[in-house]
Amino acid sequence: MSRWTFLVAGLLSVTVMSPAPTSVDIAALGATLASTAAFLAGLAATALGERRVARRWRPWIVTAGVLASALLRPLASDTVADVLGASAPAAWQLPFRVLTNATVWMASLTTIAILTTHVTRLRQTNARLLSVQHALTHAREDAVAFESAARDLVQAASHELRGELRALAAEQSGTASLRAFSDDSVRRWSRRLADLATTPAEPVVAVPIERVRMRPALRLPPPGIVAVIYALCVLPYALRTVPALQVMVGVAVLAAGAVLADGVPRLRALRRRRIPVFFAVGAVVGLGLGTLAWAQGIPLALSAVPVLAYPTLAAACALCAGTASALRVEERRLTATVRVSQRVGRVGTSAARAALEDAARELHRDAQGACVRALAAPDRWTPTTLRDVRDELDPLLAGLPSVFGRPRDGASVQSLVDLVETWRPVVDVRMRMSRDARTALEASAAARDDVFEIVAEGLLNAVKHSVPAAATIDLDVVATGAGPRLRVQVRSPGSLPPGATLRGSSAARGRGARLRADGSGALLEAVIDVGAASPVVSTEHPPHAQTSAS
């Protein structure tokens, strides 16, 4: 139960669900307010009881509490009316009133609970996605900063070593100068580049966000929903207190008003003013229902109820529809953003680190190698030897920054570990990777990319669909009829809709991943080729595409 439960219960109690006295006076108003307070007190006691029991008992506590409060509401109203001397409905109506209260309150409060749960779940999902998006954005910014620092360091090494080598050649120094250049300058820069390549990256931490704040959004509710809810609240009373002909006239007016309220705002010419028109027509419908009630002899105070209740109900439905729609749109936007961010950040700093390792290796192997070769034959040393060494090394040193432009493999094993750590603050994620699986991943860039996409999709599905948000990742090498294969499994709790599978455009699906129910949860699974094998008919067959699950 939430604050919306009490807000809706209070509004309905004093409007369409208020007792229908035979006369309207101060005593009747006091009886209505007192019975409403007693009803809300019963709901408050139910809410307190709900929070003090185990989770599995909460639905039963809420159902019993709401039902008891609804059944006792007309009895409490009659008791307070007798004490205050107010008029009360005839005694023969009590069974019908009890049944009406039980039906209407259970239906209305259950609907509120479903809507609240749905909106809360969307808010929680969006908050998790937003926190991961922020973490991935920071990780991408850190990777860009690391690559910039790496490029600057390589550029500095190239510039300084070329300048020093030119000076040595111009001075026509001896072997001692070349040895110092090799052992001190070249080795120092080689170690600096290698040290930066192995510097641990700052951990990527997704700071959990409690909720996503959004401006209230309004949207046209599904056609007929306002009229149906209003009728469910009003008709039980009208059927026992108003003649049948008047009820039929009221239903006809309500239906006509619903057609106008739902049809007029949807006209193409009014698409920019749909919400104001919807509210205006709703107010007209409420005024028409109130006028009809007054014309049928219903007291003015009671006739004013639809004038206020119908527009208020229309606004509430528009707010619910707008909020749910805005949250779904935001969920789709965040999902797409997270997918793109994961794909962009798949390489992370691995490419820059590989470039640094290449630069350090070239300095150590090629630059120092050229110096050692020149120093290995002192009897052949001539005044032009340093110039020859310069001519040999200058193109290598000048081209040192080009290591960043070389093609690289995609994701690394560390990229996969970093991805899991990024999601850990918002998903209870556990990853098990066998030694054979790690060996296979380290040996195959294509397998690493495939596993990265599949695990990323599995974690995204876990955040959006599992309750609670949790995932277990298993990576192992299994024997198949086509030879050894790397099996990737991402399990998450929560029911999977029948026939659900991955989107047709899913990167994980393009890599052979399948989504299916597995016990009480969902399983995203793929079997990946990790090496050449003899042509064998595989025993794995992809399922037919059905409905989308992400």
DOSEDREN-704423 format. One line per 2 residues: number of its first residue (from 1); their letters; for each residue x, y, z of C-alpha. Coordinates in Angstrom, 3 decimals, padded with zeros to 6 digits, m for minus. Each point is the difference from the previous one (the first is absolute). Layout:
<sites>
NUM = A = X,Y,Z ~ ...
</sites>
This chain:
<sites>
1 = MS = 000.000,000.000,000.000 ~ 001.218,003.483,m000.846
3 = RW = m000.964,003.628,000.489 ~ m001.981,m000.243,m003.239
5 = TF = m002.212,m002.629,001.641 ~ m001.018,002.435,002.727
7 = LV = m000.366,002.933,m002.392 ~ m002.337,m001.919,m002.320
9 = AG = m001.882,m001.558,002.907 ~ m000.569,003.416,001.575
11 = LL = m001.169,001.628,m003.233 ~ m002.355,m002.838,m000.895
13 = SV = m001.377,m000.195,003.544 ~ m001.246,003.580,m000.021
15 = TV = m001.178,000.034,m003.628 ~ m001.334,m002.898,m002.037
17 = MS = 000.289,m002.508,002.869 ~ m001.479,002.233,002.685
19 = PA = m003.139,m001.275,001.776 ~ m003.263,001.113,m001.591
21 = PT = m002.085,001.506,002.833 ~ m003.698,000.710,m000.363
23 = SV = 000.729,003.670,000.715 ~ 003.075,002.184,m000.200
25 = DI = 000.864,001.891,003.197 ~ 002.875,000.659,002.381
27 = AA = m000.591,m003.257,001.866 ~ 000.139,m002.001,m003.242
29 = LG = 003.231,001.757,m000.971 ~ 001.473,m000.784,003.412
31 = AT = m001.002,m003.643,m000.336 ~ 001.640,m000.178,m003.421
33 = LA = 003.246,001.528,001.259 ~ 000.060,m002.180,003.117
35 = ST = m000.605,m003.208,m001.950 ~ 002.674,001.032,m002.494
37 = AA = 002.469,000.575,002.844 ~ m000.837,m003.423,001.455
39 = FL = 000.468,m001.634,m003.400 ~ 003.377,001.685,m000.507
41 = AG = 001.010,m001.030,003.518 ~ m000.745,m003.608,m000.923
43 = LA = 002.158,000.339,m003.102 ~ 002.779,001.569,002.104
45 = AT = m000.103,m002.949,002.405 ~ 000.204,m002.312,m003.002
47 = AL = 003.035,001.883,m001.307 ~ 001.743,m000.291,003.372
49 = GE = m000.740,m003.706,000.151 ~ 001.307,m000.454,m003.537
51 = RR = 003.386,001.418,000.981 ~ 000.357,m002.251,003.053
53 = VA = m000.402,m003.402,m001.656 ~ 002.098,m002.046,m002.383
55 = RR = m000.228,000.880,m003.688 ~ m001.921,m003.136,m000.958
57 = WR = m002.799,000.853,002.455 ~ m000.421,003.626,m001.067
59 = PW = m002.522,m000.564,m002.840 ~ m002.227,m001.961,002.380
61 = IV = 000.218,002.657,002.708 ~ m000.861,002.772,m002.467
63 = TA = m002.896,m001.943,m001.531 ~ m001.465,m000.860,003.396
65 = GV = 000.457,003.544,001.325 ~ m001.543,001.727,m003.022
67 = LA = m002.898,m002.464,m000.111 ~ m000.710,000.380,003.716
69 = SA = 000.156,003.804,m000.211 ~ m002.339,m000.022,m003.009
71 = LL = m002.502,m002.351,001.663 ~ m000.052,002.009,003.231
73 = RP = m000.227,003.382,m001.735 ~ m003.812,000.104,m000.460
75 = LA = m000.496,m001.314,003.553 ~ 002.268,002.727,001.367
77 = SD = m001.822,002.599,m002.087 ~ m003.410,m001.048,001.344
79 = TV = 001.297,m000.092,003.579 ~ 001.454,003.508,m000.223
81 = AD = m003.188,001.244,m001.708 ~ m002.109,m001.350,002.888
83 = VL = 002.270,001.673,002.552 ~ m000.135,003.349,m001.816
85 = GA = m003.704,m000.267,m000.760 ~ 000.555,000.034,m003.745
87 = SA = m002.160,m001.785,m002.534 ~ 001.240,m003.357,m001.273
89 = PA = m000.990,m002.334,m002.834 ~ m002.727,m002.544,000.698
91 = AW = 001.042,m003.153,001.846 ~ m000.972,m002.253,m002.927
93 = QL = 002.736,001.654,m002.088 ~ 002.786,m001.006,002.410
95 = PF = 000.865,m003.364,m001.674 ~ 000.195,001.710,m003.389
97 = RV = 002.125,002.788,001.446 ~ 002.385,m002.503,001.597
99 = LT = 000.319,m001.898,m003.284 ~ 000.481,003.245,m001.927
101 = NA = 002.744,001.180,002.353 ~ 001.797,m003.331,m000.126
103 = TV = m000.103,m000.087,m003.806 ~ 000.837,003.624,m000.742
105 = WM = 002.733,000.431,002.594 ~ 001.730,m003.267,m000.816
107 = AS = m000.085,000.834,m003.714 ~ 001.073,003.635,000.347
109 = LT = 002.763,m000.533,002.564 ~ 001.299,m003.053,m001.852
111 = TI = 000.194,002.108,m003.155 ~ 001.885,002.700,001.909
113 = AI = 002.394,m002.627,001.379 ~ 000.663,m001.404,m003.476
115 = LT = 000.589,003.467,m001.466 ~ 002.242,000.999,002.901
117 = TH = 002.023,m003.202,m000.262 ~ 000.366,000.419,m003.753
119 = VT = 001.125,003.622,000.261 ~ 002.326,m000.776,002.921
121 = RL = 001.565,m002.850,m001.937 ~ 000.547,002.250,m003.021
123 = RQ = 001.562,002.663,002.224 ~ 002.327,m002.539,001.620
125 = TN = 001.017,m001.416,m003.372 ~ 000.673,003.463,m001.394
127 = AR = 001.988,000.934,003.104 ~ 002.198,m003.078,m000.417
129 = LL = 000.461,000.628,m003.700 ~ 000.816,003.655,000.652
131 = SV = 002.624,m000.871,002.601 ~ 001.631,m002.470,m002.383
133 = QH = m000.165,002.561,m002.817 ~ 001.811,002.518,002.212
135 = AL = 002.635,m002.590,000.891 ~ 000.532,m000.953,m003.637
137 = TH = 000.233,003.667,m000.958 ~ 002.642,000.584,002.667
139 = AR = 001.841,m003.130,m001.108 ~ m000.005,001.237,m003.586
141 = ED = 001.259,003.408,001.121 ~ 002.745,m001.678,002.046
143 = AV = 000.966,m002.113,m003.019 ~ 000.195,003.116,m002.182
145 = AF = 002.138,001.753,002.614 ~ 002.273,m003.043,000.298
147 = ES = 000.454,m000.204,m003.766 ~ 000.755,003.726,m000.148
149 = AA = 002.654,m000.369,002.707 ~ 001.442,m003.033,m001.781
151 = RD = 000.197,001.858,m003.307 ~ 001.698,002.960,001.693
153 = LV = 002.559,m002.274,001.644 ~ 000.840,m001.816,m003.238
155 = QA = 000.247,003.318,m001.824 ~ 002.347,001.318,002.702
157 = AS = 002.154,m003.131,m000.242 ~ 000.236,000.351,m003.767
159 = HE = 000.847,003.695,000.154 ~ 002.608,m000.276,002.770
161 = LR = 001.786,m003.078,m001.363 ~ 000.146,001.410,m003.532
163 = GE = 001.441,003.275,001.295 ~ 002.583,m001.739,002.142
165 = LR = 001.037,m002.299,m002.844 ~ 000.368,002.936,m002.408
167 = AL = 002.219,001.798,002.502 ~ 002.225,m003.071,000.392
169 = AA = 000.352,m000.356,m003.761 ~ 000.801,003.688,m000.415
171 = EQ = 002.681,m000.128,002.692 ~ 001.411,m003.257,m001.436
173 = SG = 000.327,m001.341,003.540 ~ 001.630,m003.277,000.844
175 = TA = m001.265,m003.369,001.125 ~ m000.532,001.169,003.586
177 = SL = m002.613,002.505,m001.103 ~ m001.870,m002.580,m002.075
179 = RA = 000.135,m002.496,002.866 ~ m001.417,002.624,002.376
181 = FS = m002.734,000.801,m002.520 ~ m000.916,m003.683,m000.243
183 = DD = 000.278,m000.978,003.660 ~ m001.397,003.184,001.518
185 = SV = m002.276,001.885,m002.365 ~ m001.497,m002.780,m002.130
187 = RR = m000.348,m002.409,002.923 ~ m001.515,002.703,002.223
189 = WS = m002.652,000.882,m002.561 ~ m000.702,m003.645,m000.731
191 = RR = m000.623,m000.654,003.682 ~ m002.175,003.103,000.374
193 = LA = m002.215,m001.121,m002.863 ~ m000.170,m003.566,001.316
195 = DL = m000.824,001.223,003.513 ~ m002.864,002.160,m001.267
197 = AT = m001.320,m002.943,m002.019 ~ m000.237,m002.115,003.162
199 = TP = m001.298,002.728,002.312 ~ m003.249,m001.280,001.558
201 = AE = m003.050,001.871,m001.214 ~ m002.211,001.833,002.438
203 = PV = m002.887,m002.272,001.005 ~ m003.282,000.803,m001.707
205 = VA = m002.662,000.419,002.658 ~ m003.683,000.382,m000.792
207 = VP = m001.446,002.103,002.807 ~ m003.528,m001.288,000.692
209 = IE = m002.697,002.586,m000.678 ~ m003.066,m000.372,002.179
211 = RV = m002.476,001.318,m002.567 ~ m000.219,001.966,m003.202
213 = RM = m001.703,003.344,000.444 ~ m002.255,000.950,m002.874
215 = RP = m002.374,002.857,m000.620 ~ m003.673,m001.002,000.138
217 = AL = m001.098,m001.133,m003.442 ~ m003.534,m000.065,m001.418
219 = RL = m001.259,m002.315,m002.715 ~ m003.408,m001.001,m001.304
221 = PP = m001.070,m003.136,001.888 ~ m001.353,m003.049,m001.849
223 = PG = m003.431,000.714,m001.507 ~ m002.887,m000.665,002.357
225 = IV = 002.086,m000.559,003.128 ~ m001.227,003.148,001.780
227 = AV = m003.659,m000.782,m000.641 ~ 000.410,m003.652,001.018
229 = IY = 001.656,000.889,003.312 ~ m002.615,002.657,000.718
231 = AL = m002.821,m002.422,m000.804 ~ 001.455,m002.732,002.225
233 = CV = 000.076,002.429,002.905 ~ m003.434,001.579,m000.539
235 = LP = m002.247,m002.695,m001.489 ~ m000.191,m002.253,003.098
237 = YA = m001.571,002.878,001.951 ~ m002.105,001.228,m002.902
239 = LR = m001.527,m003.422,m000.660 ~ m001.523,m000.199,003.478
241 = TV = m000.883,003.670,000.581 ~ m001.055,001.335,m003.423
243 = PA = m002.855,m001.234,m002.243 ~ 001.081,m002.228,m002.879
245 = LQ = m001.039,002.500,m002.693 ~ 002.123,002.724,001.571
247 = VM = 002.943,m002.406,000.277 ~ m000.299,m000.818,m003.708
249 = VG = m000.108,003.694,m000.886 ~ 003.064,000.611,002.164
251 = VA = 001.876,m002.891,m001.628 ~ m000.887,001.361,m003.449
253 = VL = 001.249,003.481,000.937 ~ 003.186,m001.507,001.460
255 = AA = 000.610,m002.059,m003.149 ~ m000.579,003.006,m002.250
257 = GA = 002.308,002.082,002.156 ~ 002.661,m002.717,m000.153
259 = VL = m000.189,m000.053,m003.793 ~ 000.467,003.766,m000.091
261 = AD = 002.739,000.071,002.660 ~ 001.988,m002.753,m001.701
263 = GV = m000.757,000.840,m003.619 ~ 000.257,003.774,m000.265
265 = PR = 003.543,000.362,001.457 ~ 001.245,m002.669,m002.408
267 = LR = m001.009,001.978,m003.076 ~ 003.006,000.727,m002.197
269 = AL = m000.748,003.717,m000.016 ~ 000.331,000.101,003.806
271 = RR = 003.165,m002.090,000.387 ~ 001.931,002.960,001.478
273 = RR = m002.740,000.758,002.565 ~ m001.205,m003.477,000.887
275 = IP = 000.442,000.183,003.768 ~ m001.714,003.406,000.494
277 = VF = m002.866,m001.125,m002.240 ~ m000.242,m003.301,001.922
279 = FA = m000.268,001.874,003.298 ~ m002.521,002.469,m001.417
281 = VG = m002.245,m002.730,m001.410 ~ 000.345,m001.934,003.275
283 = AV = m001.195,003.051,001.917 ~ m002.965,000.337,m002.373
285 = VG = m000.871,m003.688,000.474 ~ 000.177,000.385,003.788
287 = LG = m002.208,003.086,m000.171 ~ m002.482,m001.862,m002.195
289 = LG = m000.167,m002.950,002.414 ~ m000.494,002.362,002.933
291 = TL = m002.737,001.918,m001.806 ~ m001.766,m003.256,m000.870
293 = AW = 000.163,m001.166,003.615 ~ m001.433,003.311,001.238
295 = AQ = m002.768,m000.150,m002.633 ~ m000.890,m003.500,001.220
297 = GI = m000.643,001.334,003.501 ~ 003.281,m000.906,001.687
299 = PL = 001.043,002.577,002.644 ~ 002.282,002.729,m001.262
301 = AL = 002.890,m000.999,002.286 ~ m000.013,m003.547,m001.385
303 = SA = m000.596,001.224,m003.544 ~ 003.244,001.972,000.248
305 = VP = 002.022,m003.195,000.521 ~ 000.339,m000.901,m003.718
307 = VL = 000.853,003.631,m000.818 ~ 003.149,m000.407,002.097
309 = AY = 000.567,m003.748,m000.183 ~ m000.022,m000.577,m003.769
311 = PT = 002.586,002.704,m000.929 ~ 002.152,m001.038,002.965
313 = LA = m000.142,m003.634,m001.085 ~ 000.855,001.014,m003.572
315 = AA = 003.015,001.985,001.225 ~ 001.164,m002.917,002.159
317 = CA = m000.261,m002.429,m002.918 ~ 001.892,002.410,m002.272
319 = LC = 002.724,000.374,002.625 ~ 000.307,m003.776,000.460
321 = AG = 000.126,m000.596,m003.750 ~ 002.521,002.807,m000.492
323 = TA = 002.260,m001.137,002.826 ~ 000.031,m003.624,m001.132
325 = SA = 000.596,001.005,m003.621 ~ 002.800,002.413,000.903
327 = LR = 001.694,m002.647,002.131 ~ m000.248,m002.581,m002.787
329 = VE = 001.448,002.470,m002.516 ~ 002.796,000.840,002.430
331 = ER = 000.647,m003.702,000.544 ~ 000.346,m000.562,m003.747
333 = RL = 002.287,003.028,m000.310 ~ 002.213,m001.079,002.890
335 = TA = 000.096,m003.578,m001.279 ~ 001.168,001.171,m003.416
337 = TV = 002.537,002.366,001.575 ~ 001.407,m002.717,002.255
339 = RV = 000.283,m002.393,m002.942 ~ 001.903,002.581,m002.034
341 = SQ = 002.191,000.966,002.959 ~ 000.862,m003.621,000.664
343 = RV = 000.859,m000.560,m003.627 ~ 002.120,003.166,m000.187
345 = GR = 001.703,m000.769,003.306 ~ 000.626,m003.636,m000.862
347 = VG = 003.620,000.693,m000.896 ~ 000.461,002.434,002.903
349 = TS = 003.680,000.744,000.565 ~ 001.185,m003.294,m001.486
351 = AA = 000.814,001.539,m003.410 ~ 002.033,002.824,001.547
353 = RA = 001.787,m002.450,002.296 ~ 000.820,m002.247,m002.947
355 = AL = 001.382,003.013,m001.883 ~ 002.193,000.911,002.974
357 = ED = 001.282,m003.564,000.176 ~ 000.816,000.096,m003.720
359 = AA = 001.856,003.299,000.395 ~ 001.952,m001.278,003.012
361 = RE = 000.825,m003.213,m001.851 ~ 001.236,001.869,m003.071
363 = LH = 002.250,002.191,002.115 ~ 001.366,m002.984,001.875
365 = RD = 000.308,m002.350,m002.955 ~ 000.710,002.209,m002.994
367 = AQ = 001.517,003.224,001.350 ~ 002.192,m001.629,002.618
369 = GA = 000.747,m002.800,m002.453 ~ 001.387,002.446,m002.555
371 = CV = 002.173,001.626,002.663 ~ 001.286,m003.354,001.238
373 = RA = 000.879,m001.089,m003.525 ~ 002.007,003.172,m000.559
375 = LA = 001.774,m000.387,003.338 ~ 000.713,m003.695,m000.553
377 = AP = 002.693,000.753,m002.618 ~ 002.243,002.709,001.491
379 = DR = 002.693,m000.730,m002.573 ~ m002.385,001.146,m002.715
381 = WT = m000.901,003.244,001.740 ~ 000.407,003.052,m002.194
383 = PT = m000.992,003.647,000.351 ~ m003.031,m000.734,m002.180
385 = TL = m001.265,m002.947,002.059 ~ m002.230,002.202,002.157
387 = RD = m001.427,001.583,m003.126 ~ m000.810,m003.473,m001.345
389 = VR = m001.689,m000.905,003.294 ~ m001.977,003.243,m000.162
391 = DE = m001.093,m000.706,m003.583 ~ m001.157,m003.470,001.056
393 = LD = m001.825,001.038,003.187 ~ m001.490,003.348,m000.987
395 = PL = m002.808,m001.516,m002.147 ~ m000.785,m002.459,002.799
397 = LA = m000.115,002.740,002.658 ~ m001.966,002.337,m002.277
399 = GL = m002.559,m002.728,m000.648 ~ m000.336,m000.963,003.658
401 = PS = m003.335,001.884,000.472 ~ m001.486,m002.036,m002.861
403 = VF = m000.372,m002.982,002.355 ~ m003.412,001.440,000.953
405 = GR = m001.247,m000.317,m003.567 ~ 000.630,m003.699,m000.303
407 = PR = m002.991,m002.364,m000.126 ~ m000.732,m001.642,003.340
409 = DG = m002.113,m002.818,001.250 ~ m003.300,000.971,001.613
411 = AS = m000.896,m000.884,003.566 ~ 002.494,m001.488,002.420
413 = VQ = m000.624,m002.336,002.914 ~ 000.522,002.991,002.282
415 = SL = m002.698,001.884,m001.937 ~ m002.429,m002.777,000.932
417 = VD = 001.023,000.168,003.657 ~ m000.354,003.796,m000.037
419 = LV = m003.479,m000.312,m001.524 ~ m001.122,m002.306,002.812
421 = ET = 001.464,002.329,002.631 ~ m001.826,002.942,m001.577
423 = WR = m003.367,m001.728,000.454 ~ 000.726,m001.473,003.448
425 = PV = m001.310,002.954,002.091 ~ m003.469,m000.286,m001.579
427 = VD = m000.135,m003.736,m000.755 ~ 000.916,m002.860,002.315
429 = VR = 002.292,m001.553,m002.613 ~ 002.301,m002.990,000.370
431 = MR = 002.350,m001.219,m002.708 ~ 001.698,m003.381,m000.173
433 = MS = 002.672,m000.448,m002.675 ~ 001.806,m003.313,m000.308
435 = RD = 003.703,m000.156,m000.802 ~ m000.765,m001.518,m003.410
437 = AR = m002.463,002.808,m000.736 ~ 002.575,002.670,000.866
439 = TA = 002.577,m001.709,m002.198 ~ m002.473,m000.155,m002.885
441 = LE = m000.904,003.673,000.409 ~ 003.611,001.099,000.112
443 = AS = 000.664,m001.913,m003.210 ~ m002.929,001.322,m002.049
445 = AA = m000.890,003.662,m000.526 ~ m003.243,m000.983,m001.751
447 = AR = m001.047,m002.136,002.969 ~ 000.725,002.870,002.379
449 = DD = m002.198,002.358,m002.027 ~ m002.812,m002.569,m000.131
451 = VF = 000.131,m000.685,003.737 ~ 000.088,003.721,000.785
453 = EI = m003.178,000.663,m002.020 ~ m001.837,m002.988,001.488
455 = VA = 000.907,000.819,003.598 ~ m000.892,003.674,m000.551
457 = EG = m003.438,m000.995,m001.352 ~ m000.537,m002.408,002.897
459 = LL = 000.799,002.646,002.611 ~ m002.285,002.487,m001.720
461 = NA = m002.844,m002.521,000.014 ~ 000.650,m000.751,003.681
463 = VK = m000.398,003.664,000.937 ~ m003.179,000.412,m002.036
465 = HS = m001.830,m003.255,000.646 ~ 001.296,m001.913,003.038
467 = VP = m001.352,000.402,003.524 ~ 002.216,000.479,001.907
469 = AA = 002.608,001.337,m002.434 ~ 002.554,m002.813,m000.050
471 = AT = 002.015,m001.991,m002.510 ~ 002.354,m002.976,m000.006
473 = ID = 002.539,m000.261,m002.830 ~ 001.625,m003.339,m000.832
475 = LD = 002.806,m000.369,m002.551 ~ 001.343,m003.461,m000.775
477 = VV = 001.304,m002.115,m002.867 ~ m002.229,m002.951,m000.886
479 = AT = 000.366,m002.873,m002.438 ~ m002.461,m000.082,m002.921
481 = GA = m000.328,m001.975,m003.201 ~ 001.794,002.855,m001.765
483 = GP = 002.921,000.024,002.418 ~ 000.710,002.083,003.124
485 = RL = m002.219,003.042,000.385 ~ m000.127,002.872,002.462
487 = RV = m003.359,m000.002,001.783 ~ m001.332,003.287,001.362
489 = QV = m002.942,m000.033,002.404 ~ m001.618,002.993,001.694
491 = RS = m002.734,m000.958,002.467 ~ m002.359,002.455,001.680
493 = PG = m003.048,m000.499,002.259 ~ m003.511,000.990,m000.987
495 = SL = m002.598,m001.494,m002.291 ~ 000.524,000.158,m003.755
497 = PP = m003.041,000.620,m002.240 ~ m000.943,m003.115,m001.992
499 = GA = 001.735,m000.079,m003.373 ~ 002.265,002.948,000.804
501 = TL = 003.309,000.339,m001.796 ~ 002.538,002.689,m000.827
503 = RG = m000.703,002.925,m002.291 ~ 000.720,m000.638,m003.654
505 = SS = 002.600,002.795,000.004 ~ 001.702,m001.192,003.184
507 = AA = 003.783,m000.276,m000.292 ~ m000.113,m003.002,002.334
509 = RG = m002.537,m001.756,m002.202 ~ 002.223,000.606,m003.009
511 = RG = 002.700,m001.902,001.868 ~ m002.180,m003.060,000.530
513 = AR = m001.408,000.777,003.452 ~ m003.377,m001.432,000.995
515 = LR = m002.367,001.124,002.742 ~ m002.193,m002.597,001.677
517 = AD = m001.700,m000.805,003.284 ~ 002.092,m002.026,002.408
519 = GS = m001.741,m001.094,003.165 ~ m001.175,003.089,001.858
521 = GA = 002.081,002.411,m002.055 ~ 001.321,000.896,m003.432
523 = LL = 003.103,m001.359,m001.712 ~ 001.941,001.759,m002.744
525 = EA = 002.312,m002.573,m001.544 ~ 002.406,m000.287,m002.913
527 = VI = 002.568,m002.527,m001.195 ~ 002.931,001.711,m001.725
529 = DV = 002.591,m001.466,m002.322 ~ 003.484,000.537,001.422
531 = GA = 002.105,m001.556,m002.720 ~ 000.095,m001.758,m003.329
533 = AS = m001.602,m003.419,m000.136 ~ m000.993,m002.588,m002.540
535 = PV = m003.324,000.674,m001.735 ~ m002.548,m001.735,002.226
537 = VS = m003.746,000.511,000.126 ~ m000.606,001.858,003.250
539 = TE = m002.615,m001.217,002.437 ~ m000.893,003.600,000.888
541 = HP = m003.008,001.401,m001.859 ~ m001.254,003.572,000.600
543 = PH = m003.675,000.353,000.926 ~ m002.538,001.811,m002.159
545 = AQ = m000.441,003.688,000.773 ~ m003.062,000.839,002.039
547 = TS = m000.703,002.902,002.312 ~ 002.699,002.410,001.139
549 = AS = 001.213,m000.104,003.594 ~ 002.227,003.040,000.078
</sites>
